[in-house]
């Protein structure tokens, strides 16, 4: 099935409707838009029906001028036109009224997430047990002036509401295709759908098997949680990162959508890397792995093999459908931490270092660094960087299942992806490059930081955290949780700092709260139902948040000097006097407070006293002294007078302020004096209560059970294992049981359907078999009648013979 859309026709319809309602359009601030302000109180009802672990994000942005919001109460999609930086550079305005888009089919599931593709033509409506795609170019309805959009269910036979045991864990558009959608489900299968060719059957299926059957010690290690596609960096663009419940991260490489488009320079760089570092290696394993990678690249991108003969280099190339007939992709992992000098190697293979279970995952590429962020239910973010490059790895002997057409072109592929745990090795920082390149080892992790979000204690057991990357500043990560929104900025990137020539030490990330939903000390869960980060070409950035009560919050985010951490000189503490000098404003300059400058009098002659004042010499001396006096003292007096006159109002204001503060302090003192007897009474009661509690404590200490020994180390470890099993393993086991039930139900249904199809395909043969069976039955009945008659005759003959013998005797 292929869908073609006439974009020009739909644009004309949109333009006609916009011309009709051009006079009614008004530009209002986004937070004051009628979509978010005209609530009827139904938001609380919708919130109450949402499961506690459901994560909702009902906002999407096409990267240009359109914002989409899904209204769960009215079951419609609002398309809001926005202008960034108008009328002021820091404001966001939206067009009112908004365009209303509706699906042409009834949605029988709760939408938890919406996501738009790169060109803005299609939008995903995802729930926990179903998934639909809505094409945004539709026809206008004459009833309520809404746009009716074609909507199709994706994988209805797999993610249907009837068999809701298989849950959709994560769904995402592929970054290099506008028609491919990746879906990770609770049955440990990653599926890639091509919406341009069909929405019922996946194009690629990868059955994830992280551990060998029967060797798993905990259920969380085999239950996937989240996934993320790689970014624009070597083999990362062909990689899929999968997170499991115990915090382990695995990589699928290569995974390429059929027909996806890539830059020629990027593919050529990977092709040259395989030739340079793989084929020229002294290790036979590296040569074998690089040969497989080169043959896969040449088959997926035939232009690589033709460049030597043609000599033309296109700007972009398209991926062709290809898969090895005798090999499957390896599930590389789990990714291990790099061991430093003197560090215990067992720490590299240790499991979770944070509290609770892993809940979400984020991949982010910043210049030369690939950043992996894992969120835990205890409120921690584990930030790592890949210490080496990703290479593709296949395992021979496990043939995939291919689906081809009449011309032997591959239409679909399904394979079992296993992890090769026996070949994992500990990687150290001082290890030579020849010991790691193209040997099939998963890349190690370099731990950057563990950030504790300090979430309220009441919600730590069931905290669900989602993460987003700032489109303008890739070093900034937003974390969305029930407590609000936080901003985490990375100030140290190992490979980026090394390439830029900066010799910097490791700096911890900075965490800043953006929005808080905690009201005072008492915390009541108030989840956010939408989040999106906006940015324009002038360097301005905004955050748009929609609350559970359908209120919109728009916050401007700082971008300039964001990556400069605050420098605090810990060696020179600021004293109290210095702080007072800094806080006290300069009312009168220090130069005037120091007094007039001392000027030395000119050297006087010894016979000056004998000179008369009215003489020429006396007048000259008096004039000289008067001039010095005027320059130093009279001018200083004028300066003082000017300063006092200029600062008079300010001094009066300061004095009035001091008087007001004095009156306020006196009022507080009077209130304290009035409350003094009450405080003394409460203090006496507290002392009496304390004494009674001490007496009770003494009595309790005398009881025989009070002298029990504390738990030993083994007992404490066993208790922590029980707590881990209660908080993490039970959910994973329940999910595994539900998945097995769903698989069994689906297999039985498919087997019944196959039998029915076979009977439909061979109707003539069934009629022949029925006729033969009826003929055999009739012949058997006839034989039975003949047999009964012959037996009767035999009995008659025997009786006659017996009678004859008796008559003879």
C-alpha positions in Angstrom: 0.0 0.0 0.0 1.5 3.4 -1.0 0.0 6.7 -0.2 0.5 9.7 -2.5 -0.6 13.2 -1.5 -1.3 16.2 -3.7 0.3 18.9 -1.6 -0.5 21.6 -4.0 -4.2 20.8 -3.9 -4.3 20.7 -0.1 -2.4 24.0 0.0 -5.0 25.7 -2.2 -7.8 24.5 0.2 -5.9 25.8 3.2 -5.3 29.1 1.4 -9.0 29.5 0.5 -10.0 28.8 4.1 -7.4 31.2 5.4 -8.7 34.0 3.0 -12.2 33.4 4.2 -11.3 33.8 7.9 -8.5 36.3 7.4 -10.3 39.1 9.3 -11.0 36.8 12.3 -7.3 36.0 12.9 -5.8 37.7 15.9 -2.2 37.4 17.3 -2.1 36.8 21.0 0.6 35.6 23.4 1.0 31.9 23.2 0.2 31.4 26.9 -3.0 33.3 26.5 -4.3 31.4 23.5 -7.9 30.3 23.8 -6.9 26.6 23.3 -5.1 26.8 26.7 -7.3 29.3 28.5 -10.8 28.0 27.7 -10.8 25.0 30.0 -14.1 23.6 31.4 -12.6 21.6 34.2 -12.5 18.4 32.3 -8.8 18.3 32.5 -8.8 17.0 36.1 -11.1 14.1 35.1 -8.7 13.1 32.3 -5.8 13.3 34.6 -7.3 11.0 37.1 -7.9 8.3 34.5 -4.3 8.3 33.4 -2.1 5.5 34.8 0.5 6.7 37.3 3.4 5.5 35.1 2.0 6.9 31.9 4.2 9.6 30.4 2.4 12.2 28.3 3.8 14.7 25.8 0.9 16.2 23.7 3.0 19.0 22.2 4.9 18.9 18.9 6.7 21.5 16.8 7.6 21.3 13.1 10.7 23.3 13.6 9.4 26.4 11.7 6.1 28.2 12.5 3.5 25.5 13.5 2.8 24.1 16.9 0.6 21.1 17.4 -1.4 20.2 20.5 -3.6 17.1 21.0 -6.8 17.8 23.0 -7.6 14.6 24.8 -11.0 15.7 25.9 -12.2 16.7 22.4 -10.2 14.1 20.6 -8.8 16.6 18.1 -5.5 18.1 17.1 -4.9 21.9 17.2 -2.6 23.4 14.6 -1.4 26.8 16.0 0.6 29.2 13.8 3.3 30.9 15.9 5.8 33.8 15.4 9.0 33.7 17.4 10.5 37.0 18.5 7.5 39.2 17.6 6.7 41.9 18.5 9.6 41.8 21.0 12.7 39.6 20.5 11.8 37.6 23.7 8.1 37.0 23.0 6.1 34.3 21.3 2.7 35.1 19.7 0.2 32.7 18.2 -2.7 33.0 15.7 -6.2 32.7 17.1 -8.3 30.8 16.3 -6.3 27.7 15.6 -6.9 25.1 12.9 -8.7 22.0 14.2 -7.7 18.6 12.7 -9.6 15.4 13.2 -8.9 11.8 12.3 -11.2 10.1 9.8 -11.4 7.1 12.1 -12.4 6.6 15.7 -9.5 6.3 18.2 -10.3 3.8 20.8 -7.1 4.4 22.9 -5.7 7.1 25.0 -3.0 9.2 23.2 0.1 9.6 25.4 2.5 11.1 22.9 2.5 12.9 19.5 5.5 13.3 17.3 5.9 14.9 13.9 8.3 13.9 11.1 10.9 16.1 9.5 8.9 17.6 6.6 5.8 18.2 8.7 3.5 16.0 6.6 2.6 13.2 9.1 2.1 13.0 12.9 2.2 10.0 15.2 -0.5 9.4 17.8 0.9 6.9 20.2 -0.7 5.1 23.2 0.4 2.3 25.4 -1.4 -0.3 23.4 -2.0 1.2 19.9 -0.5 3.6 17.4 -1.8 5.7 14.5 -0.3 8.0 11.9 -2.3 11.1 10.9 -1.4 12.8 7.6 -1.8 16.5 8.1 -2.9 17.5 4.6 -6.6 16.6 4.5 -10.0 17.9 3.4 -12.1 20.6 5.1 -15.4 19.5 6.6 -18.5 21.5 6.0 -20.0 20.8 9.4 -17.7 22.5 12.0 -15.0 23.9 9.7 -12.4 21.2 10.8 -9.9 19.5 8.6 -10.5 15.7 8.3 -7.1 13.9 8.0 -6.5 10.4 6.8 -5.4 8.2 9.7 -4.2 4.7 9.7 -3.4 2.2 12.5 0.2 1.0 12.5 0.7 -2.7 13.2 -2.9 -3.3 14.2 -2.3 -7.1 14.3 0.5 -6.6 16.9 -0.4 -3.6 18.9 -4.1 -3.9 19.0 -6.3 -3.1 22.0 -7.8 -6.6 22.0 -4.5 -8.1 23.0 -3.1 -5.3 25.1 -0.5 -7.6 26.8 2.1 -6.3 24.3 2.7 -2.6 25.3 4.4 0.0 23.2 7.4 1.2 25.2 8.8 3.8 22.8 8.1 5.1 19.3 10.2 7.5 17.3 10.6 8.7 13.7 13.9 7.7 12.1 16.2 10.8 11.7 17.1 10.0 8.1 13.6 9.1 6.8 10.2 10.8 6.7 8.3 7.6 6.4 10.0 5.1 8.8 9.0 4.7 12.4 10.8 2.7 15.0 8.8 0.9 17.7 10.1 -0.9 20.8 7.5 -3.1 22.5 7.3 -5.2 25.7 7.8 -8.4 23.8 11.5 -7.5 23.4 11.2 -6.8 19.7 12.3 -3.7 17.8 10.3 -3.1 14.7 10.8 -0.6 11.9 7.8 0.3 9.8 7.8 1.9 6.4 4.6 3.9 6.2 4.9 4.5 2.5 4.7 0.8 1.6 2.5 -0.6 4.4 1.3 0.0 7.9 0.3 -3.5 8.9 3.5 -5.4 8.4 6.9 -4.2 9.6 9.8 -3.7 7.2 12.4 -4.9 9.7 12.1 -7.0 12.9 14.8 -7.5 15.5 14.1 -10.0 18.3 16.4 -8.9 21.1 18.1 -11.6 23.2 20.6 -9.9 25.5 21.4 -13.1 27.5 21.4 -16.8 26.7 18.2 -18.6 27.7 18.4 -19.9 31.3 21.4 -17.7 32.3 19.5 -14.6 33.4 19.8 -13.9 37.1 17.2 -11.1 37.1 14.1 -10.4 35.0 15.0 -6.7 34.6 18.0 -7.6 32.4 15.8 -9.1 29.7 13.0 -6.4 29.7 13.6 -3.5 27.4 12.7 0.0 28.6 13.6 2.6 26.0 15.5 3.1 22.7 17.1 5.9 20.8 18.4 6.3 17.2 22.0 7.4 16.7 23.2 10.8 15.4 25.3 12.2 12.6 28.6 10.6 13.5 30.2 7.7 11.6 28.4 4.4 12.3 26.3 6.1 15.0 23.8 7.0 12.2 23.2 3.3 11.6 22.9 2.4 15.3 20.0 1.8 17.6 20.6 2.1 21.4 18.4 -0.1 23.5 18.1 0.3 27.3 17.0 -2.5 29.6 15.5 -2.4 33.1 18.7 -3.1 34.9 20.4 -0.1 33.3 22.4 -2.0 30.7 22.7 -0.5 27.2 23.0 -2.5 24.0 23.6 -1.4 20.4 22.2 -2.7 17.1 24.4 -1.9 14.2 23.8 -1.6 11.3 20.1 -0.8 11.1 19.2 1.1 7.9 15.7 1.9 6.7 15.2 0.9 3.1 15.2 4.0 0.9 16.6 6.4 3.5 18.8 9.2 2.3 22.3 10.0 3.6 25.1 12.4 2.7 27.7 11.1 0.3 30.6 12.4 2.4 29.4 10.6 5.5 29.1 7.2 3.7 32.5 7.7 2.0 34.1 8.4 5.4 32.8 5.2 6.8 33.9 3.3 3.7 37.4 4.7 3.9 37.6 4.0 7.7 36.9 0.3 7.0 39.7 0.2 4.4 42.2 2.1 6.4 41.9 0.6 9.9 40.2 -2.8 9.1 41.9 -4.3 6.1 45.3 -3.1 7.1 45.1 -4.6 10.5 47.4 -7.5 11.6 44.5 -9.2 13.3 42.4 -11.7 11.3 39.2 -10.9 13.2 39.5 -7.3 12.3 40.1 -8.1 8.7 37.0 -10.4 8.6 34.8 -7.8 10.3 35.9 -5.0 8.0 35.4 -7.2 5.0 31.8 -7.8 6.1 31.3 -4.1 6.6 32.7 -3.2 3.2 30.6 -5.8 1.4 27.5 -4.5 3.3 28.2 -0.9 2.4 28.8 -1.7 -1.3 25.5 -3.7 -1.4 23.5 -1.1 0.5 25.0 1.8 -1.4 26.0 0.6 -4.9 27.4 4.0 -5.7 30.5 3.2 -3.6 31.5 0.4 -6.0 30.7 2.6 -9.1 32.7 5.7 -8.0 36.0 4.2 -9.3 34.6 3.8 -12.8 32.2 6.7 -13.1 34.2 9.3 -11.2 31.0 11.2 -10.2 30.2 11.9 -6.5 26.6 12.7 -5.8 25.6 14.9 -2.9 23.2 12.3 -1.4 22.7 8.6 -1.9 19.8 6.3 -1.1 20.0 3.1 0.9 19.0 -0.1 -1.0 17.4 -3.1 0.7 20.0 -5.6 1.6 20.7 -8.3 4.3 23.1 -11.1 4.6 21.6 -14.5 3.9 23.7 -16.4 6.5 24.4 -13.8 9.2 22.4 -11.7 11.7 23.2 -8.5 13.5 24.8 -8.9 16.9 23.2 -7.2 19.9 26.4 -5.5 21.1 26.7 -5.1 24.9 26.2 -4.5 27.6 28.4 -1.4 27.3 31.0 -1.3 30.1 32.8 1.5 31.8 36.4 2.2 31.0 38.9 1.1 33.7 41.5 3.6 34.8 45.0 2.8 36.1 44.7 1.1 39.5 40.9 0.7 39.3 39.4 -2.6 40.1 38.3 -4.4 36.9 35.2 -5.7 38.5 33.8 -2.2 38.6 33.6 -2.2 34.9 31.1 -5.0 34.8 29.1 -4.0 37.9 25.4 -3.4 37.4 23.3 -0.4 38.4 25.1 2.3 40.4 21.9 4.3 40.9 18.7 3.7 42.9 15.7 1.9 41.5 15.3 0.9 37.9 16.2 2.5 34.6 13.2 4.4 33.1 14.4 6.3 30.1 17.3 6.9 27.7 18.7 9.7 25.6 21.3 9.8 22.9 22.9 13.2 22.0 25.8 14.0 19.7 27.8 17.1 20.5 30.6 17.8 18.0 32.9 14.8 18.3 31.3 13.3 21.4 28.4 10.8 21.6 26.6 11.3 25.0 24.4 8.7 26.6 22.1 9.7 29.4 20.2 7.1 31.5 17.4 8.2 33.9 16.7 6.1 37.0 13.5 5.9 39.0 15.4 7.1 42.1 15.8 10.6 40.5 19.4 10.2 39.2 20.8 10.9 35.7 23.8 8.8 34.6 25.8 10.7 32.0 28.3 8.7 29.9 30.3 9.3 26.7 31.4 6.7 24.2 35.1 6.2 24.6 35.5 4.5 21.2 33.8 4.3 17.8 30.9 2.0 17.0 31.6 -0.7 14.4 29.0 -3.1 12.8 29.1 -6.7 14.0 27.4 -9.8 12.5 27.2 -13.4 13.8 27.3 -16.1 11.1 25.2 -19.2 11.4 22.0 -17.5 12.4 20.2 -16.8 9.1 17.6 -14.1 9.0 14.1 -14.5 7.6 13.6 -12.6 4.4 10.5 -11.5 2.6 11.0 -11.0 -1.1 8.9 -10.1 -4.1 8.6 -11.8 -7.5 11.8 -10.2 -8.6 13.8 -11.4 -5.6 14.0 -7.9 -4.1 14.0 -7.8 -0.3 10.8 -6.3 1.1 11.3 -7.2 4.7 13.7 -8.9 7.1 13.4 -10.4 10.6 16.3 -11.8 12.7 17.2 -12.9 16.2 19.9 -10.6 17.7 22.0 -12.3 20.3 24.7 -10.9 22.5 28.2 -12.4 22.4 29.1 -12.2 26.1 32.0 -14.6 25.8 34.0 -12.2 23.7 33.6 -9.1 26.0 36.9 -7.8 27.4 37.8 -5.1 29.9 39.0 -1.9 28.1 41.6 0.4 29.7 42.6 3.9 28.9 46.2 3.1 28.1 45.3 0.2 25.8 46.8 0.4 22.3 44.5 1.2 19.3 45.3 -2.0 17.6 43.7 -4.0 20.4 40.3 -2.4 20.1 39.6 -1.4 16.4 37.3 -3.7 14.3 37.6 -6.6 16.7 33.8 -6.7 17.4 34.0 -5.3 20.9 31.3 -2.9 22.0 32.6 0.6 22.6 33.3 1.4 26.3 31.7 4.2 28.3 33.5 7.1 29.9 31.6 8.2 33.0 31.1 12.0 33.0 28.8 12.5 36.0 25.9 11.2 38.0 23.3 14.0 38.6 20.9 13.7 41.4 17.7 15.7 40.7 16.7 15.6 44.4 13.1 14.6 43.7 10.7 14.5 46.6 10.8 11.4 48.7 7.2 10.5 48.2 7.6 10.0 44.5 11.0 8.4 44.2 9.6 4.9 44.1 7.6 5.6 40.9 9.5 8.5 39.3 9.2 8.6 35.5 11.7 10.9 33.9 11.8 11.9 30.2 14.6 13.9 28.6 14.9 16.3 25.7 17.8 18.0 23.9 17.9 21.8 23.4 17.8 22.3 19.6 19.9 25.5 19.9 22.5 24.5 22.6 23.2 20.7 22.3 25.1 20.8 25.6 21.9 21.5 27.5 19.5 18.7 28.4 16.0 19.1 29.8 14.6 16.5 32.2 10.9 16.4 32.6 9.4 14.7 35.7 6.5 15.0 38.1 8.3 17.6 40.1 8.7 19.9 37.2 11.4 20.6 34.6 15.2 20.9 35.2 18.0 22.0 32.9 21.4 20.2 32.9 24.3 21.8 31.1 27.5 19.8 30.2 30.6 21.8 30.7 33.1 19.1 29.8 33.2 16.9 26.7 36.3 14.7 26.4 36.8 14.5 22.6 35.5 18.0 21.8 37.8 19.6 24.3 40.7 17.6 23.0 40.1 18.5 19.4 39.6 22.2 20.2 43.0 22.3 22.1 41.6 23.0 25.5 43.5 21.5 28.3 40.6 21.5 30.8 39.9 19.4 33.9 36.7 17.5 34.3 34.0 19.9 35.3 30.7 18.8 36.8 27.5 19.6 34.9 25.4 22.5 36.2 21.7 21.9 37.2 19.1 24.7 37.1 15.4 24.3 37.9 13.2 25.6 35.1 9.7 24.9 36.4 8.5 23.4 39.7 5.2 21.7 40.3 5.9 21.2 44.0 3.8 23.6 46.1 5.4 24.1 49.5 6.6 21.2 51.6 3.6 19.0 50.7 4.0 17.4 47.3 1.0 16.4 45.3 1.6 14.7 41.9 0.9 17.1 39.1 2.2 15.7 35.9 3.0 17.8 32.9 1.1 16.9 29.7 3.3 18.7 27.1 6.8 19.9 26.6 8.6 21.4 23.6 11.7 23.6 23.1 11.6 26.4 20.6 14.4 28.4 19.0 14.9 30.9 16.2 17.8 31.9 14.0 18.7 34.9 16.2 19.9 32.8 19.1 16.7 33.1 21.3 15.3 30.0 23.0 12.0 29.2 24.7 10.4 26.4 26.6 6.7 25.7 26.3 5.0 23.5 28.9 1.4 22.4 29.2 0.1 21.3 32.6 -2.5 18.7 33.5 -5.1 21.5 33.9 -4.4 22.5 30.2 -2.5 25.7 31.2 0.4 26.9 29.0 3.6 28.2 30.4 6.2 29.9 28.1 9.7 30.6 29.5 12.6 32.3 27.8 15.8 30.4 28.3 19.3 31.9 28.6 21.7 31.0 25.8 24.5 33.6 25.9 27.4 32.6 28.2 25.5 29.5 29.1 28.5 27.2 28.9 30.6 29.3 31.3 30.4 27.8 34.8 30.4 30.1 37.8 34.0 30.4 39.2 34.2 30.6 43.0 37.5 31.3 44.7 37.4 28.9 47.6 40.9 29.9 48.9 39.9 33.5 49.6 36.7 33.6 51.7 34.9 37.0 51.8 35.0 38.5 55.3 32.1 40.3 57.0 33.7 43.7 56.8 34.4 43.3 53.1 30.8 42.1 52.5 29.5 45.2 54.3 31.7 47.5 52.2 30.4 45.8 49.0 26.8 46.1 50.1 27.0 49.7 51.4 26.6 52.2 48.5 29.0 55.2 48.2 26.9 58.2 49.3 29.9 60.6 49.6 33.1 59.9 47.7 36.1 58.7 49.6 38.2 61.6 48.3 36.0 64.1 50.1 35.9 62.1 53.3 39.7 62.1 53.4 39.7 65.9 53.6 41.5 68.5 51.6 45.0 67.8 50.3 47.9 69.0 52.3 49.9 71.5 50.3 53.2 72.7 51.5 53.6 76.5 51.9 56.2 78.2 49.8 59.6 78.8 51.3 59.4 82.2 53.1 62.3 84.6 53.4 63.7 85.2 56.9 62.8 89.0 56.7 59.2 88.4 55.7 57.9 89.4 59.1 59.5 92.8 58.8 57.8 93.5 55.5 54.6 95.6 55.7 51.4 94.2 54.5 50.6 97.1 52.2 54.0 96.9 50.5 54.5 95.2 47.2 56.4 92.3 48.7 53.7 91.8 51.4 50.8 92.0 48.9 52.6 89.4 46.7 53.1 87.0 49.6 49.4 87.5 50.7 48.2 86.9 47.2 50.2 83.7 46.9 48.9 82.4 50.2 45.3 83.4 49.3 45.6 81.5 46.0 46.8 78.4 47.7 44.0 78.6 50.3 41.4 79.1 47.5 42.6 76.2 45.4 42.7 73.7 48.3 40.1 74.7 50.9 37.5 76.9 49.1 37.2 74.5 46.2 37.0 71.6 48.7 34.2 73.4 50.5 32.4 73.9 47.3 32.7 70.2 46.4 31.4 69.2 49.9 28.5 71.6 49.5 27.7 70.3 46.1 27.9 66.7 47.3 25.7 67.3 50.3 23.2 69.2 48.2 23.2 66.5 45.6 22.9 63.6 48.0 20.4 65.3 50.3 17.3 63.6 48.8 19.0 60.3 48.8 20.1 60.7 52.4 16.5 61.7 53.3 15.2 58.6 51.5 17.7 56.4 53.3 16.8 57.9 56.7 13.1 57.5 56.0 13.8 53.9 55.0 15.7 53.3 58.2 12.9 54.8 60.3 10.3 52.6 58.5 12.5 49.5 59.2 12.8 50.6 62.8 9.1 50.9 63.2 8.7 47.5 61.6 11.2 46.0 64.0 9.5 47.6 66.9 6.2 46.1 65.8 7.8 42.7 65.5 9.3 43.1 69.0 5.9 43.9 70.4 4.4 40.8 68.7 7.3 38.7 70.1 6.7 40.1 73.6 3.0 39.3 73.3 3.8 35.7 72.2 6.4 35.3 74.9 4.1 33.7 77.5 2.7 31.3 75.0 6.2 30.3 73.9 7.3 29.8 77.5 4.2 27.6 78.1 4.9 25.6 74.9 8.6 25.2 76.0 7.4 23.9 79.4 5.1 21.4 77.8 7.9 20.3 75.4 10.3 19.8 78.4 7.6 17.7 80.2 7.0 15.6 77.0 10.7 15.1 76.6 11.0 13.9 80.2 8.1 11.4 79.7 9.7 10.2 76.4 12.9 9.6 78.2 11.2 7.6 80.9 9.4 5.5 78.2 12.7 5.0 76.4 14.3 3.7 79.6 11.4 1.3 80.1 11.7 0.1 76.5 15.4 -0.5 76.9 14.7 -2.7 79.8 12.6 -5.0 77.6 14.2 -8.3 76.5 13.8 -7.7 72.8 15.6 -4.4 72.8 19.1 -5.9 72.9 18.9 -7.6 69.5 22.0 -7.6 67.4 22.1 -5.4 64.3 22.0 -7.0 60.9 25.2 -8.4 59.6 26.7 -7.4 56.3 25.3 -10.5 54.6 21.9 -9.9 56.0 21.9 -6.3 54.9 23.0 -7.4 51.4 20.2 -9.9 51.3 17.7 -7.3 52.5 18.8 -4.9 49.7 18.4 -7.8 47.2 14.8 -8.3 48.5 14.1 -4.6 48.1 15.5 -4.6 44.6 13.4 -7.7 43.7 10.3 -6.0 45.2 10.8 -2.7 43.4 12.2 -3.8 40.0 12.0 -7.6 39.4 8.3 -8.1 40.1 7.3 -5.5 37.4 9.8 -7.1 35.0 8.4 -10.6 35.7 4.8 -9.4 35.2 5.8 -7.8 31.9 7.5 -11.0 30.8 4.4 -13.1 31.7 2.1 -10.8 29.8 4.4 -10.9 26.8 4.5 -14.7 26.8 0.7 -14.8 27.0 0.4 -12.4 24.1 2.8 -14.4 22.0 0.9 -17.6 22.8 -2.4 -16.0 21.9 -1.0 -14.6 18.7 0.5 -17.9 17.6 -2.7 -19.8 18.3 -4.7 -17.2 16.3 -2.2 -17.3 13.4 -2.3 -21.2 13.4 -6.1 -21.2 13.3 -6.0 -18.6 10.5 -3.5 -20.6 8.5 -5.7 -23.7 8.8 -8.7 -21.8 7.6 -6.7 -20.3 4.7 -5.5 -23.7 3.6 -9.1 -25.0 3.6 -10.2 -22.0 1.6 -7.3 -22.4 -0.9 -8.2 -26.1 -1.6 -11.9 -26.4 -1.9 -12.0 -29.0 -4.7 -9.7 -31.3 -2.9 -11.9 -31.2 0.2 -14.9 -32.1 -1.8 -13.1 -35.1 -3.3 -12.0 -36.2 0.2 -15.5 -35.9 1.5 -16.9 -38.0 -1.3 -14.3 -40.7 -0.8 -15.0 -40.8 2.9 -18.8 -41.1 2.3 -18.2 -43.9 -0.3 -15.9 -45.7 2.2 -18.5 -45.4 4.9 -21.3 -46.8 2.6 -19.0 -49.7 1.5 -18.2 -50.4 5.2 -21.9 -50.5 6.0 -22.5 -52.9 3.1 -19.6 -55.1 4.2 -21.0 -55.1 7.7 -24.4 -56.2 6.4 -22.8 -58.9 4.3 -20.8 -60.0 7.2 -23.8 -60.2 9.5 -25.8 -62.2 6.9 -22.9 -64.6 6.3 -22.5 -65.1 10.0 -26.2 -65.9 10.3 -25.9 -68.5 7.4 -22.9 -70.0 9.1 -24.8 -70.4 12.3 -27.7 -72.1 10.4 -25.3 -74.5 8.7 -23.7 -75.3 12.0 -27.0 -76.0 13.7 -28.1 -78.2 10.8 -24.8 -80.2 11.0 -25.3 -80.6 14.7 -28.8 -81.9 14.3 -27.7 -84.4 11.6 -25.0 -85.8 13.9 -27.4 -86.1 16.7 -29.9 -88.0 14.6 -27.2 -90.5 13.4 -26.1 -91.2 16.9 
